[in-house]
Amino acid sequence: TRSTLHSNGNNAMSPAPRRRPTGGNGLVIGTPSAQPRKVRDPASGNVFTVRDMSKDARDCNDNIHLDIKIPPAVQVILDSAPVQRLVNLKQLGCAFNAYPCTTHTRKEHSLGVMEIVGRLMSSIQEKQPCLNITGKDILCVRIAGLCHDLGHGPYSHCYEAFLKAAYKNEKEHPEQYEERNARFREQFGVEMPPLPEHYEHEKSSLMMIDSALAAEGLEIDWDALDEPLKQIGDGIDREKFGLDLGKGNVDPFTSRDWIFIKECIYGGPLDEPHAPTAQVGFVGREKKKEFLYDAVNNRHNGLDLDKMDYYIRDGRNAYGGQSNWSIFIRDAFVAKGLCPNPHTCFECKNKEGPVKHLMICYPKKHVTLAMDFFATRIRNHENVYTHKKTKGAELQMVDLLLEADKHFEMLLPTCVDHRSPFQFPVPSRFDGFRFKRLPISRAWMYPELFLRVDDSIVSIIEMRVLEDPSPQHNCLMQLINDRRMHKFYKRVAEVEIGIENGKEFWKKTEDEIKKEFLDDYTRFGGEQARHTSDGNELVLNESDFIVEKRELHYGRKDKNPVSQMRFLTKRDQSKLSNPVEDLPTAEEVEILPMNAPRSYLRHTVRLFCRSNEKYELLSHAFESWMSHRTDERRAPPHSKLKLFPIDESGEEGNSEPDSQPDSQPVILTQPDDYDMTDSLPSPRKRKKSDDSSIVPPGAAKKRLF
């Protein structure tokens, strides 16, 4: 099916001359390991210039996992533009404003996940050869670990918060975007594409995987799942891209392999509009290998290698934590287990009861360690990811992006002249994409535009503002200057809401809480006016502050994640070498560990002030509001609200989370001497009928709501 098409001038065919290979964009792509050659696609008749992948493996150093092995097929993906974009995305978004050392990138994290996924799968392959884990299985799961975060936008989860705010603002205040949209229609002759209500970065990751393949002239073919990838352009030879078997032999990737990689990232059946039929189950691997999907995105209990890497990496960079969860990699094995989520599992929800899955399980002695693992999640979220300064900087960044999105309808181009050698190849399904330019809120819709949207976006916005110093950009410039001067939004107050007694209050949206707050302030809080230094009276407006509902949990909302894991006794571990159909059944833990909390979910409400000038006014208004909400008959004596004086020192986050005097929100009816850590129960028997989502009796007695 392949022939050399180079002519020597006498119409005789001869080998192509030695030259450096070029990709689909006409650029030199590095030192080749084999000579480029021309091949003809038998289906379409098109002729492409292709090359083999490198035959040599690389390795690199990592400050967490030390040595990372990079096989030839991974090198191809690692060197692609979508993966290299991760260099310019901070893993923790705005957290570096509170913890200066948390400047590690998404690329570091992705390489780490790729490495420990490979170690886990190799360990299980060695211990349980009956599972028939192949080298290609391990390679595919490693690539899934490398590519799982390709869909993140600028400042990581901050971009998702911005898209949520942009959708809400465009729906509620369309007049703010009339001028931008009118210019867009006039210039391009089409309407601005609408935003979805919910954005999933995992779906953008799948789009960027297609983009990385397209850059190498390859594409998934849904009509030929078990054939090598479809050749659509110049790049890697589809028959020489896959698992290196040595001596020049390659087991090429099939379309099914790359669907498997996508499913590992998405954590369920793919929902892709370009697929010929809707997927209702896994396509990439058969039922006997369903445990492979647990490695990167564990749909059963949340203990996966993605979280394992960022718990360790984030903790070490934030406050020098020395957590090491490698024992989970060493002791993991595959066994049968009853589905812990039958109501949401795509395989069990349409059946009469839960079915048994082949899943990654652990020895029963690791129950306490597993609880420590999930406790790390809530600790990192409270002390790092939603730290008061981290959240203040993130909310300010959302406002900055929202303001820029109102004014710049064509901030970045989606494409250039298709005849240009610098055109970045995109998947074929985008051939009819009509929008030549898009604003920041639509960057994720087109892979070439998304490549240019990273943490440098603020500098791009600043340059645009400086080029057009219009008065309408004053607010945007003020936000940029405040960010440069480290003047972030300040937290005013924080209060914890009871899980059971505060259900009705928690159901209210942030806007409803804000409206109630302002209404009560108008009635009760205006008796003491506040004035500026020049004598003007301060008035509290809706735009002066932000209400944030914060939810902290162990990874499974109000459920105990350890109860969703499956464990084997030492006696049953002797059966792990049995054939797949005779593997032992791992069970749910019956005795909860000593370190299990009484409740797995916490709700807090925080107020952030946009203006330092109105900080004291907002503090007074909040105290007045809460005093009228407090039921004095239920409140114990000497209970206090948690109000925070303005912090002008600009101190960074503390090196130890436990040393933060105000890192723990105070419950509204909490006495001064109450210690939230004094709530650990003694070991207790877990009944099969127990619902871990129910708060144990007495756990919410010290909460007002």
C-alpha positions as CSV (number, residue, x, y, z in Angstrom):
1,T,0.0,0.0,0.0
2,R,3.0,2.3,0.1
3,S,5.2,3.5,-2.7
4,T,8.1,5.9,-3.2
5,L,7.0,8.8,-5.5
6,H,10.2,10.8,-5.8
7,S,11.4,11.2,-9.4
8,N,15.1,11.6,-10.4
9,G,14.2,13.7,-13.4
10,N,14.1,10.9,-16.0
11,N,10.6,9.7,-14.8
12,A,12.4,6.9,-12.9
13,M,11.5,6.3,-9.3
14,S,14.3,6.7,-6.8
15,P,14.7,7.2,-3.0
16,A,13.9,10.6,-1.8
17,P,16.9,12.9,-1.1
18,R,18.1,13.3,2.5
19,R,16.5,16.3,4.1
20,R,15.0,17.3,7.4
21,P,11.4,16.3,7.7
22,T,8.6,18.9,8.0
23,G,5.2,18.5,9.6
24,G,1.8,19.4,8.2
25,N,2.6,23.1,8.9
26,G,5.7,23.1,6.7
27,L,8.0,23.7,9.8
28,V,11.1,21.6,10.5
29,I,10.1,19.3,13.4
30,G,13.5,18.2,14.7
31,T,16.1,15.6,14.1
32,P,14.6,12.6,12.3
33,S,15.3,9.0,13.3
34,A,14.4,7.8,9.8
35,Q,14.3,9.3,6.4
36,P,11.0,10.9,5.4
37,R,9.2,9.2,2.6
38,K,6.1,9.7,0.5
39,V,3.2,7.3,0.9
40,R,-0.1,7.0,-0.9
41,D,-3.3,6.5,1.1
42,P,-5.1,3.6,-0.5
43,A,-8.6,4.9,0.4
44,S,-8.3,8.5,-0.7
45,G,-5.4,8.3,-3.1
46,N,-3.7,11.3,-1.4
47,V,0.1,11.3,-1.1
48,F,1.7,12.3,2.2
49,T,5.2,12.8,3.5
50,V,5.6,10.7,6.5
51,R,8.4,9.6,8.9
52,D,8.9,7.0,11.6
53,M,8.9,7.9,15.3
54,S,12.1,8.0,17.2
55,K,13.6,4.6,18.2
56,D,15.2,5.9,21.4
57,A,13.5,6.5,24.7
58,R,14.2,9.6,26.8
59,D,14.1,10.2,30.5
60,C,13.8,13.3,32.6
61,N,14.1,14.3,36.2
62,D,11.2,15.1,38.5
63,N,11.3,16.6,42.0
64,I,8.6,14.2,43.2
65,H,9.1,10.9,41.4
66,L,12.8,11.4,40.5
67,D,13.1,9.6,37.2
68,I,10.5,9.6,34.5
69,K,10.7,7.3,31.4
70,I,9.5,8.6,28.1
71,P,9.1,6.0,25.4
72,P,9.2,7.0,21.7
73,A,5.4,7.1,21.2
74,V,5.0,9.4,24.2
75,Q,7.7,11.7,22.8
76,V,5.6,12.4,19.8
77,I,2.7,13.5,22.0
78,L,4.9,15.3,24.5
79,D,6.5,17.4,21.8
80,S,3.1,18.4,20.4
81,A,1.8,22.0,20.8
82,P,-1.2,21.1,23.0
83,V,1.0,19.4,25.6
84,Q,3.8,22.0,25.5
85,R,1.1,24.7,26.1
86,L,0.8,23.2,29.7
87,V,4.2,24.8,30.4
88,N,2.4,28.2,30.6
89,L,-0.4,27.0,32.9
90,K,0.2,27.1,36.6
91,Q,-1.2,24.0,38.3
92,L,-2.8,25.9,41.1
93,G,-3.9,29.0,39.3
94,C,-3.8,32.0,41.6
95,A,-2.5,30.1,44.7
96,F,1.0,31.5,44.2
97,N,-0.3,34.8,45.5
98,A,-0.7,33.1,48.9
99,Y,2.0,30.4,48.6
100,P,4.9,31.8,46.5
101,C,6.4,28.3,45.8
102,T,3.2,27.0,44.1
103,T,4.3,28.0,40.6
104,H,4.6,24.4,39.3
105,T,2.9,23.8,36.0
106,R,0.3,21.5,34.5
107,K,3.1,19.9,32.5
108,E,5.0,18.9,35.6
109,H,1.8,17.4,37.0
110,S,0.9,15.6,33.8
111,L,4.4,14.0,33.5
112,G,4.1,12.9,37.1
113,V,0.7,11.3,36.5
114,M,2.0,9.6,33.4
115,E,4.9,8.1,35.3
116,I,3.1,6.7,38.3
117,V,0.3,5.4,36.2
118,G,2.9,3.3,34.3
119,R,4.4,2.1,37.6
120,L,1.0,1.1,38.9
121,M,0.1,-0.9,35.8
122,S,3.5,-2.5,35.6
123,S,3.2,-3.6,39.2
124,I,-0.3,-5.2,38.7
125,Q,0.9,-6.8,35.4
126,E,3.8,-8.5,37.3
127,K,1.6,-9.7,40.2
128,Q,-1.4,-10.8,38.2
129,P,-0.4,-12.1,34.7
130,C,-3.9,-13.6,34.4
131,L,-5.2,-10.1,33.7
132,N,-3.4,-10.1,30.3
133,I,-2.3,-6.5,30.6
134,T,-0.3,-5.8,27.5
135,G,2.5,-3.3,26.9
136,K,0.1,-1.3,24.7
137,D,-2.5,-1.1,27.5
138,I,0.2,0.4,29.8
139,L,1.3,2.8,27.0
140,C,-2.3,4.0,26.4
141,V,-3.0,4.6,30.1
142,R,0.3,6.5,30.4
143,I,-0.6,8.8,27.4
144,A,-4.0,9.3,29.1
145,G,-2.2,10.5,32.2
146,L,-0.1,12.9,30.1
147,C,-3.1,14.4,28.2
148,H,-5.7,14.5,30.9
149,D,-5.4,18.2,31.6
150,L,-5.0,19.6,28.1
151,G,-8.5,21.2,28.4
152,H,-7.6,23.6,31.2
153,G,-7.7,27.3,30.5
154,P,-5.7,30.2,31.9
155,Y,-5.1,30.0,35.7
156,S,-6.6,26.5,35.7
157,H,-10.0,26.3,37.4
158,C,-10.2,30.1,37.5
159,Y,-11.0,30.0,33.7
160,E,-14.0,27.6,34.5
161,A,-15.3,30.1,37.1
162,F,-14.9,32.9,34.5
163,L,-17.0,30.9,31.9
164,K,-19.7,30.3,34.5
165,A,-19.8,34.0,35.3
166,A,-19.7,35.0,31.6
167,Y,-22.7,32.7,30.8
168,K,-24.7,34.2,33.7
169,N,-23.7,37.8,32.9
170,E,-24.6,37.5,29.2
171,K,-27.9,36.0,30.1
172,E,-28.9,38.5,32.7
173,H,-27.2,41.6,31.2
174,P,-27.2,41.2,27.4
175,E,-27.0,45.0,27.0
176,Q,-23.4,45.0,28.2
177,Y,-22.5,42.9,25.2
178,E,-24.6,44.6,22.5
179,E,-21.8,46.8,21.2
180,R,-19.3,43.9,21.1
181,N,-21.7,41.6,19.4
182,A,-22.8,44.2,16.9
183,R,-19.2,44.8,15.8
184,F,-18.7,41.0,15.5
185,R,-21.8,40.6,13.3
186,E,-20.7,43.6,11.1
187,Q,-17.2,42.3,10.6
188,F,-17.8,38.6,10.2
189,G,-21.5,38.4,9.2
190,V,-22.4,35.8,11.8
191,E,-23.8,35.8,15.3
192,M,-21.5,35.2,18.3
193,P,-21.6,31.5,19.2
194,P,-23.5,31.0,22.5
195,L,-21.9,29.8,25.7
196,P,-23.1,26.5,27.3
197,E,-24.4,26.6,30.9
198,H,-21.8,24.1,32.0
199,Y,-18.2,23.8,30.8
200,E,-16.2,20.6,31.2
201,H,-12.5,20.8,30.8
202,E,-12.4,17.1,30.2
203,K,-14.2,17.6,26.9
204,S,-11.7,20.3,25.8
205,S,-9.0,17.8,26.7
206,L,-10.5,15.4,24.2
207,M,-10.6,18.1,21.5
208,M,-6.9,18.9,22.1
209,I,-6.0,15.2,21.8
210,D,-7.6,15.3,18.3
211,S,-5.6,18.4,17.6
212,A,-2.3,16.8,18.7
213,L,-3.0,13.9,16.4
214,A,-4.0,16.2,13.5
215,A,-0.6,18.0,13.9
216,E,1.0,14.7,13.1
217,G,-1.3,14.0,10.2
218,L,-3.4,11.4,12.0
219,E,-7.0,11.1,13.0
220,I,-9.3,8.6,14.8
221,D,-11.5,6.7,12.3
222,W,-14.7,5.6,13.9
223,D,-15.5,3.4,10.9
224,A,-12.3,1.3,11.3
225,L,-11.7,1.0,15.0
226,D,-9.2,-1.9,14.8
227,E,-7.2,-0.5,12.0
228,P,-4.2,2.0,12.4
229,L,-5.1,5.6,12.7
230,K,-6.3,7.4,9.6
231,Q,-3.6,9.3,7.7
232,I,-4.9,12.8,6.9
233,G,-1.7,14.7,6.3
234,D,2.1,14.9,6.6
235,G,3.6,13.7,9.8
236,I,4.1,10.4,11.6
237,D,3.5,7.2,9.6
238,R,0.4,5.6,11.0
239,E,1.9,2.2,10.7
240,K,5.1,3.2,12.6
241,F,3.3,5.0,15.5
242,G,2.7,2.9,18.6
243,L,4.4,0.5,20.9
244,D,8.1,0.0,20.1
245,L,8.8,-3.7,20.0
246,G,12.5,-3.3,19.2
247,K,14.5,-4.0,16.0
248,G,12.4,-1.6,14.0
249,N,9.1,-3.4,14.8
250,V,6.1,-1.4,16.0
251,D,2.7,-2.4,17.2
252,P,0.7,0.6,15.7
253,F,-2.0,2.4,17.6
254,T,-5.5,1.7,16.4
255,S,-8.4,4.1,16.5
256,R,-9.8,1.9,19.3
257,D,-6.6,2.6,21.3
258,W,-7.1,6.4,21.1
259,I,-10.8,6.1,22.0
260,F,-9.6,4.1,25.0
261,I,-7.2,6.9,25.9
262,K,-10.1,9.4,25.7
263,E,-12.4,7.2,27.8
264,C,-9.7,7.0,30.5
265,I,-9.6,10.8,30.7
266,Y,-13.4,11.3,30.5
267,G,-14.2,8.6,33.1
268,G,-17.1,7.2,31.1
269,P,-18.5,6.6,27.6
270,L,-17.6,9.3,25.2
271,D,-20.2,11.9,24.3
272,E,-18.7,13.1,21.0
273,P,-21.0,14.6,18.3
274,H,-18.7,13.4,15.5
275,A,-19.0,9.7,16.6
276,P,-21.4,7.7,14.3
277,T,-23.6,6.5,17.2
278,A,-24.1,7.5,20.8
279,Q,-21.8,5.5,23.1
280,V,-23.6,3.8,26.0
281,G,-20.5,1.9,27.3
282,F,-16.8,1.7,27.0
283,V,-15.5,1.0,23.5
284,G,-11.7,1.1,24.0
285,R,-11.3,-2.1,26.1
286,E,-13.4,-5.1,26.8
287,K,-15.2,-5.8,30.1
288,K,-12.3,-8.0,31.4
289,K,-10.0,-4.9,31.3
290,E,-12.4,-2.3,32.8
291,F,-10.0,-1.9,35.8
292,L,-7.7,0.0,33.5
293,Y,-10.1,2.9,33.6
294,D,-9.6,3.3,37.3
295,A,-6.0,4.6,37.0
296,V,-6.4,8.2,35.8
297,N,-10.0,9.0,36.6
298,N,-11.4,6.5,39.2
299,R,-15.2,6.5,38.7
300,H,-15.8,4.2,41.7
301,N,-14.2,6.0,44.7
302,G,-11.9,8.8,43.5
303,L,-8.6,7.3,44.6
304,D,-6.6,7.6,41.3
305,L,-3.2,8.6,40.2
306,D,-4.2,12.1,39.1
307,K,-5.2,13.0,42.6
308,M,-2.2,11.2,44.1
309,D,0.3,13.3,42.1
310,Y,-1.3,16.6,42.8
311,Y,-1.9,15.9,46.5
312,I,1.8,15.3,46.9
313,R,3.0,18.0,44.5
314,D,0.7,20.7,45.7
315,G,1.3,20.0,49.4
316,R,5.1,19.9,49.0
317,N,5.2,23.2,47.1
318,A,2.7,24.9,49.3
319,Y,3.9,24.1,52.8
320,G,6.6,21.5,52.5
321,G,4.4,18.5,53.0
322,Q,6.1,15.1,52.8
323,S,3.2,12.9,52.0
324,N,4.1,9.8,50.1
325,W,1.4,7.5,48.8
326,S,3.6,5.2,46.8
327,I,2.4,2.3,49.1
328,F,-0.9,2.4,47.2
329,I,1.1,1.8,43.9
330,R,3.1,-1.0,45.4
331,D,0.2,-2.9,47.1
332,A,-2.6,-2.3,44.6
333,F,-4.2,-5.3,42.8
334,V,-7.3,-6.2,40.8
335,A,-10.3,-8.0,42.3
336,K,-14.0,-8.1,41.9
337,G,-16.1,-5.6,43.9
338,L,-19.7,-4.6,44.1
339,C,-20.5,-1.3,42.4
340,P,-20.4,1.5,45.0
341,N,-22.4,3.9,42.9
342,P,-25.2,1.9,41.2
343,H,-27.5,4.9,40.7
344,T,-25.0,6.8,38.6
345,C,-22.9,4.0,37.1
346,F,-23.7,3.8,33.4
347,E,-23.6,0.1,33.6
348,C,-25.7,-0.5,36.7
349,K,-28.3,2.3,36.7
350,N,-30.5,0.5,34.2
351,K,-30.3,-2.8,36.0
352,E,-32.2,-4.2,39.0
353,G,-29.2,-3.9,41.3
354,P,-25.5,-3.2,41.4
355,V,-23.1,-5.5,39.5
356,K,-19.6,-6.6,40.3
357,H,-16.8,-4.8,38.5
358,L,-13.2,-5.6,38.1
359,M,-11.6,-2.7,40.0
360,I,-8.4,-1.7,41.6
361,C,-8.5,-2.8,45.3
362,Y,-6.2,-2.7,48.3
363,P,-5.3,-4.8,51.4
364,K,-7.6,-4.2,54.3
365,K,-4.7,-2.9,56.4
366,H,-4.7,0.2,54.3
367,V,-8.1,1.5,55.4
368,T,-6.6,4.1,57.8
369,L,-4.1,5.2,55.2
370,A,-6.9,5.6,52.7
371,M,-8.8,7.9,55.0
372,D,-5.6,9.9,55.4
373,F,-5.4,10.2,51.6
374,F,-8.9,11.7,51.3
375,A,-8.3,13.9,54.4
376,T,-5.4,15.4,52.4
377,R,-8.0,16.6,49.8
378,I,-10.1,18.6,52.3
379,R,-7.0,20.0,53.9
380,N,-5.5,21.2,50.6
381,H,-8.8,22.7,49.5
382,E,-9.3,24.6,52.8
383,N,-5.7,25.8,53.2
384,V,-4.4,26.2,49.7
385,Y,-7.0,26.0,46.8
386,T,-9.6,28.2,48.6
387,H,-7.2,30.1,50.9
388,K,-8.6,33.6,51.5
389,K,-5.9,35.2,49.4
390,T,-6.1,32.6,46.7
391,K,-9.8,33.1,46.4
392,G,-9.6,36.8,46.5
393,A,-7.0,36.8,43.7
394,E,-9.2,34.3,41.7
395,L,-12.4,36.4,42.1
396,Q,-10.5,39.5,40.9
397,M,-9.1,37.6,37.9
398,V,-12.6,36.5,37.0
399,D,-13.7,40.1,37.1
400,L,-10.7,41.1,34.9
401,L,-11.5,38.5,32.3
402,L,-15.2,39.4,32.4
403,E,-14.4,43.0,31.7
404,A,-12.1,42.2,28.9
405,D,-14.6,39.9,27.4
406,K,-17.1,42.7,27.1
407,H,-14.9,44.9,25.0
408,F,-12.8,42.7,22.8
409,E,-14.9,40.7,20.4
410,M,-11.9,39.6,18.4
411,L,-9.1,39.4,20.9
412,L,-7.3,36.5,19.2
413,P,-7.6,35.0,15.7
414,T,-8.7,31.4,15.2
415,C,-6.8,30.9,12.0
416,V,-4.6,32.6,9.4
417,D,-4.4,32.1,5.7
418,H,-4.8,28.3,5.0
419,R,-2.0,28.6,2.4
420,S,0.4,29.8,5.1
421,P,3.1,27.2,6.2
422,F,2.5,28.4,9.7
423,Q,-1.1,27.3,9.8
424,F,-1.5,24.8,12.7
425,P,-3.3,21.7,11.6
426,V,-6.7,21.0,13.3
427,P,-9.0,18.0,13.2
428,S,-11.0,17.6,10.1
429,R,-14.3,18.2,11.8
430,F,-13.3,21.9,12.2
431,D,-12.9,22.4,8.4
432,G,-16.2,24.3,8.2
433,F,-15.6,26.4,11.3
434,R,-17.1,29.9,10.4
435,F,-15.7,32.1,13.1
436,K,-12.4,33.8,12.1
437,R,-11.9,35.5,15.5
438,L,-13.4,34.8,19.0
439,P,-13.2,36.5,22.4
440,I,-11.7,34.8,25.5
441,S,-14.9,33.2,26.6
442,R,-15.1,31.2,23.3
443,A,-11.4,30.3,23.1
444,W,-12.1,26.7,24.1
445,M,-14.3,26.2,21.0
446,Y,-11.4,26.1,18.5
447,P,-8.1,24.2,19.1
448,E,-5.8,26.7,17.4
449,L,-7.2,29.6,19.4
450,F,-7.1,27.6,22.7
451,L,-3.4,26.9,22.1
452,R,-2.7,30.7,22.5
453,V,-4.8,31.1,25.6
454,D,-2.7,30.5,28.7
455,D,-1.5,32.4,31.8
456,S,0.0,35.1,29.5
457,I,-3.6,36.2,28.7
458,V,-3.4,39.2,31.1
459,S,-0.4,40.6,29.4
460,I,-2.2,40.3,26.0
461,I,-5.2,42.1,27.5
462,E,-3.0,44.8,28.9
463,M,-1.3,45.4,25.6
464,R,-4.7,45.8,23.9
465,V,-5.8,48.3,26.5
466,L,-2.6,50.3,26.1
467,E,-3.1,50.4,22.3
468,D,-6.6,51.7,22.8
469,P,-6.6,54.0,25.9
470,S,-10.4,54.5,25.8
471,P,-12.3,55.7,28.9
472,Q,-14.4,52.5,28.8
473,H,-11.2,50.6,29.6
474,N,-10.5,52.4,32.8
475,C,-12.1,49.7,35.0
476,L,-10.1,47.0,33.2
477,M,-6.9,48.9,33.6
478,Q,-7.6,49.5,37.3
479,L,-8.0,45.7,37.8
480,I,-4.7,45.1,36.0
481,N,-2.9,47.6,38.1
482,D,-4.4,46.3,41.3
483,R,-3.2,42.8,40.4
484,R,0.3,44.0,39.7
485,M,0.3,45.8,43.1
486,H,-0.9,42.7,44.9
487,K,-4.2,44.4,45.9
488,F,-6.7,41.6,45.8
489,Y,-10.2,41.3,47.0
490,K,-10.4,40.9,50.8
491,R,-12.3,38.4,52.8
492,V,-14.7,40.2,55.2
493,A,-16.4,37.4,57.0
494,E,-16.9,33.6,57.0
495,V,-19.6,31.5,58.6
496,E,-20.2,27.8,58.6
497,I,-23.7,26.4,57.8
498,G,-25.0,23.3,59.4
499,I,-25.5,20.4,57.0
500,E,-28.8,19.3,58.3
501,N,-30.4,22.3,59.9
502,G,-29.0,24.7,57.3
503,K,-30.4,22.9,54.2
504,E,-32.9,25.6,53.4
505,F,-30.4,28.4,53.7
506,W,-27.9,26.5,51.6
507,K,-30.4,26.0,48.8
508,K,-30.4,29.7,48.2
509,T,-28.1,30.9,45.4
510,E,-25.3,33.4,46.0
511,D,-27.4,36.1,44.4
512,E,-30.3,35.4,46.7
513,I,-28.1,35.5,49.8
514,K,-26.7,38.8,48.5
515,K,-30.2,40.3,47.9
516,E,-31.4,39.2,51.4
517,F,-28.2,40.7,52.9
518,L,-28.8,44.1,51.2
519,D,-32.5,44.1,52.0
520,D,-31.7,43.5,55.7
521,Y,-28.9,46.0,55.7
522,T,-31.3,48.6,54.3
523,R,-33.7,47.9,57.1
524,F,-31.4,47.4,60.0
525,G,-27.8,48.3,59.1
526,G,-28.1,51.9,58.0
527,E,-28.3,53.5,61.4
528,Q,-24.6,54.2,61.6
529,A,-23.4,55.9,58.4
530,R,-19.8,55.6,57.2
531,H,-17.9,58.3,55.4
532,T,-14.8,58.6,53.3
533,S,-11.8,60.6,54.4
534,D,-13.1,63.6,52.4
535,G,-16.5,63.4,54.1
536,N,-18.6,61.7,51.5
537,E,-21.1,59.1,52.8
538,L,-20.4,55.5,51.8
539,V,-23.2,53.6,50.3
540,L,-23.1,49.8,50.1
541,N,-24.0,48.5,46.6
542,E,-24.5,45.1,45.1
543,S,-21.3,45.5,43.1
544,D,-19.2,46.2,46.1
545,F,-18.9,42.6,47.4
546,I,-19.1,39.0,46.4
547,V,-20.9,36.2,48.2
548,E,-19.2,32.8,47.9
549,K,-20.7,29.5,48.9
550,R,-17.8,27.2,49.7
551,E,-18.2,23.4,49.9
552,L,-15.5,21.3,51.5
553,H,-15.6,17.5,51.4
554,Y,-13.5,14.4,51.2
555,G,-14.1,13.8,47.5
556,R,-17.5,12.3,47.5
557,K,-19.7,15.1,48.8
558,D,-21.5,13.9,51.9
559,K,-20.4,10.3,51.5
560,N,-17.4,8.5,53.0
561,P,-15.0,7.8,50.0
562,V,-13.4,4.9,51.9
563,S,-16.8,3.2,52.1
564,Q,-16.7,3.2,48.3
565,M,-13.4,1.5,48.1
566,R,-13.0,-2.3,48.2
567,F,-10.5,-4.2,50.4
568,L,-9.3,-7.8,50.6
569,T,-8.2,-9.7,53.7
570,K,-4.8,-11.3,53.7
571,R,-6.3,-14.7,53.3
572,D,-8.2,-13.7,50.1
573,Q,-5.1,-12.2,48.6
574,S,-3.8,-15.7,48.0
575,K,-6.5,-16.1,45.3
576,L,-5.2,-13.1,43.2
577,S,-3.4,-15.5,40.8
578,N,-6.6,-17.2,39.9
579,P,-8.2,-16.8,36.4
580,V,-10.1,-13.6,35.9
581,E,-13.5,-15.2,36.4
582,D,-12.3,-16.8,39.7
583,L,-10.8,-13.7,41.2
584,P,-11.8,-13.0,44.9
585,T,-14.4,-10.4,45.8
586,A,-13.2,-7.4,47.7
587,E,-15.6,-6.1,50.4
588,E,-16.6,-2.7,51.8
589,V,-15.0,-1.9,55.1
590,E,-17.2,-2.6,58.1
591,I,-15.1,-0.9,60.9
592,L,-14.5,2.8,60.2
593,P,-11.0,3.9,61.1
594,M,-10.1,6.0,64.1
595,N,-9.4,9.0,61.9
596,A,-12.9,9.0,60.3
597,P,-14.7,12.3,60.8
598,R,-18.3,12.5,61.9
599,S,-19.3,14.4,58.8
600,Y,-17.8,14.4,55.4
601,L,-19.2,17.6,54.1
602,R,-18.9,21.2,55.3
603,H,-20.7,24.3,54.0
604,T,-19.4,27.8,54.5
605,V,-20.4,31.2,53.2
606,R,-17.8,33.9,52.7
607,L,-18.0,37.6,51.8
608,F,-15.2,39.2,49.8
609,C,-15.0,43.0,49.4
610,R,-14.0,44.5,46.1
611,S,-13.1,47.9,47.7
612,N,-10.8,48.4,50.7
613,E,-12.6,51.7,51.2
614,K,-15.9,49.9,52.0
615,Y,-14.3,47.1,54.0
616,E,-15.4,48.4,57.4
617,L,-18.9,49.3,56.1
618,L,-19.3,45.7,54.8
619,S,-18.1,44.2,58.1
620,H,-20.6,46.3,60.0
621,A,-23.4,45.4,57.6
622,F,-22.6,41.7,57.9
623,E,-22.5,41.8,61.7
624,S,-25.9,43.5,61.7
625,W,-27.4,41.1,59.2
626,M,-26.2,38.0,61.2
627,S,-27.4,39.5,64.5
628,H,-30.9,39.7,63.1
629,R,-30.7,36.1,61.7
630,T,-29.4,34.6,64.9
631,D,-32.0,32.7,67.0
632,E,-30.9,33.9,70.5
633,R,-32.9,31.0,72.1
634,R,-30.7,28.4,70.4
635,A,-27.3,30.2,70.6
636,P,-25.1,29.2,73.5
637,P,-23.7,32.0,75.6
638,H,-20.6,33.8,74.4
639,S,-20.9,32.6,70.8
640,K,-19.4,34.9,68.2
641,L,-19.4,35.6,64.5
642,K,-16.1,35.3,62.6
643,L,-15.2,38.8,61.3
644,F,-11.8,39.5,59.9
645,P,-10.0,42.9,60.2
646,I,-8.5,44.2,57.0
647,D,-5.0,42.8,56.4
648,E,-2.8,45.6,55.0
649,S,0.4,43.7,55.6
650,G,0.0,41.5,52.5
651,E,1.5,38.5,54.3
652,E,1.9,35.3,52.3
653,G,0.3,32.0,53.2
654,N,1.8,30.3,56.2
655,S,4.1,27.4,55.7
656,E,2.0,25.1,57.9
657,P,-1.8,25.1,57.5
658,D,-2.4,24.4,61.1
659,S,-0.6,27.6,62.1
660,Q,-3.2,29.8,60.3
661,P,-5.2,31.5,63.1
662,D,-8.2,32.1,60.8
663,S,-8.0,29.2,58.4
664,Q,-10.8,27.4,60.2
665,P,-14.3,29.0,59.8
666,V,-16.2,29.5,63.0
667,I,-19.7,28.0,63.2
668,L,-22.3,30.7,64.0
669,T,-23.3,29.2,67.4
670,Q,-19.8,28.0,68.2
671,P,-18.5,28.9,71.7
672,D,-15.1,30.5,72.0
673,D,-13.5,27.3,73.5
674,Y,-15.0,24.9,71.0
675,D,-12.5,22.8,69.0
676,M,-13.7,21.4,65.7
677,T,-10.9,18.8,65.8
678,D,-12.6,17.3,68.9
679,S,-15.1,15.4,66.9
680,L,-13.3,12.1,66.0
681,P,-15.4,9.1,66.9
682,S,-14.3,5.8,68.3
683,P,-14.2,2.9,65.9
684,R,-17.7,1.9,65.1
685,K,-19.4,-1.0,63.3
686,R,-20.6,0.0,59.8
687,K,-24.0,-1.5,58.9
688,K,-24.8,-2.5,55.3
689,S,-27.9,-0.3,55.6
690,D,-26.0,2.8,56.8
691,D,-26.1,5.8,54.5
692,S,-22.8,7.7,54.9
693,S,-24.6,10.8,53.6
694,I,-26.6,11.1,56.8
695,V,-24.9,13.2,59.5
696,P,-24.6,11.2,62.8
697,P,-26.8,12.4,65.6
698,G,-25.4,15.4,67.4
699,A,-22.9,16.4,64.7
700,A,-24.9,19.5,63.7
701,K,-26.1,20.6,67.2
702,K,-23.5,23.4,67.4
703,R,-24.7,25.0,64.2
704,L,-27.2,27.7,64.0
705,F,-28.9,26.9,60.7
